[in-house]
Amino acid sequence: MEKSEPLRGMILRSALILLLLAVSGCAVKPPGPPPIVVTVPGPDPAPPVDAEPIIKPSPEPGPVAPHVAVVLSESLPAYTNVSTALAAYLEDYKVYDLADGSRLPHETFSAIEESEAELVIAIGLDAAKLAKSFAKVPVIFSQVFNVNENDLVSDEIKGVAVLPPLELQADAWRGMDPNLRNIGAILGAGHEELIAEAEQAMKKQGIKFHYAVAQSDRETLYVFNRMIRHIDGFLLFPDNRVLSRAVLTEIMKHAARHRIQVAVFNESLLEHGATFSASSVDTDIARKIAIALNQILNGNIDDIAALTPLSEIRFKTNPAMVQKFGLDAGGVEIGSSVADAQ
């Protein structure tokens, strides 16, 4: 048993960083000044359990008739699953994989222009960045976490959120643990709107939200080790500008040692000790993209939000962690309509 631990550790470290690369940029900044830590006060070994998505009803978009180019950063499930879900709305489209080696990026967008595509859907950070540089028609991007960092939004480029509504997550977390009092999070710069959303969501549940803005992975670990004494839950955002494989491993180890529940946005992290995952739903992402495309075709691109929020969330719990923390996973109201997530 002892000989298997190094191998398990190596696999854990590799898996964690790969999962984060799917939704954020890959640059890690050098350490900067001490982090800003803010507290918003409020009133005082089985397989993961899957649950049906919690849904806030949203309008069903009509079919998109013009030719659409769907551009993938690469063929990761997080991208291809959304592409597959889009088939329900797109009548005429072609999928381009930027990582398949068949063309250089500028050649891909030249081919898109020659195809007379009227719209581009960019899935993943690389696709979104290249679409901003080369696309000649309006773009809707998705599956990008660090939107502001990469200055993606413009008059002709809009996005769909990569994370599910935090209000739904906070409600479900409170349902599993009525004694939850303090939740922490650490992000890189440029996520003021996400922080405000988290503040509001936690406050509604009577939870104090503690957050920090870090500038490097080492700063994240430093802040986490200070924060851990004041929280009983940690929200692990997929911002690998301030995370590394080593720091992720340390966070999971320290959280387990200090009995801190860890919520993640990718269910693959459950097997590495996360308490539960709250992930987006591919069909919800595709629906929001289709709604935005129809608005563009109707001449209403200026009415589209810079980043359209999602409406659904899918939960999976780690039974071992549920038992460890004495949580009531059955208390989550699965399938019910929950408050607006604007």
C-alpha positions, 0 to 999 in steps of 0.5 A, a space after each residue: 500500500 505504501 509503495 502506491 502512494 507516490 504513483 497516486 500523488 503523481 496522477 493527482 497532480 497531473 489530473 488537477 492541472 489538466 482540468 484547470 487548463 480547459 477553462 482558463 489561461 495558462 500564464 502564471 504571474 510572479 509573486 506581487 504585493 500582499 493579497 487583499 483579503 475581504 470578508 463580507 459578513 452575514 448572519 450568524 469509497 463509493 462512486 460519486 452520486 449524480 443528480 439531475 440538473 437544477 433548472 431555472 426555466 429559460 426560453 427555448 430558442 428557435 433554429 438558427 438557419 444561416 451557416 455557422 462556424 463552430 471553432 474548438 480550441 481542441 477536442 476536449 469533452 468540455 468543448 465537444 459536448 457543447 458542440 454536440 449540444 449545439 446541433 439541436 439549434 444549428 441548421 447549417 454549420 461546420 466544426 473546426 478544431 484548431 488543434 487538429 493540425 490541418 491548418 494554421 489558425 489564420 488559415 482556419 479563419 480564412 476558410 471560415 470566411 470563404 464558407 460565407 459563415 454569418 456567425 462564429 461560435 468559439 469554444 475555449 480560450 484559444 478559439 475565443 482569442 483567435 476569433 477576436 483577431 481573425 473573425 469577420 463576423 459576430 462571435 459568441 464564445 463559451 467555456 472561458 473563465 478569464 474573460 476580462 484578463 484576455 479582453 475578449 468582449 467587444 461590440 461584435 463579440 459576446 460570451 456565455 458564462 462558463 460557471 453555473 449560477 452560484 445562487 443555485 450552488 449556495 442554496 444546495 450547499 446550505 441544504 446539505 449542511 445547515 451548519 455551514 457558516 463560512 466559505 472561502 475563495 481565492 481568485 486572480 484579478 479581474 473577477 469583480 462581477 463573479 465576487 459580487 455574485 458569490 457575495 450575494 448568493 452566500 449572504 442570502 443563505 446566511 453564510 459569511 463569504 471570505 475571498 482573496 485576490 492573489 497574483 501567483 500560485 504561491 500567494 494562493 497557498 499562503 492566503 489559503 493557509 491563513 484563511 483555513 482557520 476561519 472557514 468550513 468550506 472552500 470554493 475552488 475556482 478554476 483560475 490557473 493563473 493563481 494555481 499550479 499542480 503543486 499548490 492544488 495538491 497542497 490545498 486538497 491535502 490541507 483541506 482534508 487535514 482541517 476538515 474543510 469541505 471543498 466545492 469544485 466545478 469539475 466532477 473529475 476532481 471528486 475522486 481527489 477529495 472534493 466534497 461535491 461538484 457543481 458543474 454547468 450543463 452542456 445543453 444549457 450552454 448551447 441553449 444560451 448560445 443559440 438565444 444570443 445568435 438569434 438576437 444577433 440575427 434579429 439585429 439586437 447584438 447591442 442588447 446581448 449581455 457581455 457574458 450571458 449567465 447560465 440557468 442550470 447546474 448539475 451536482 455530483 457528491 463524493 459519498 465518502 466526503 458526505 459521510 465524513 462531514 455528516 452531510 444530507 445530500 437528500 436535502 438538496 431539492 433536485 429538479 426544482 425551480 430556484 431563484 433567478 440567477 442574474 
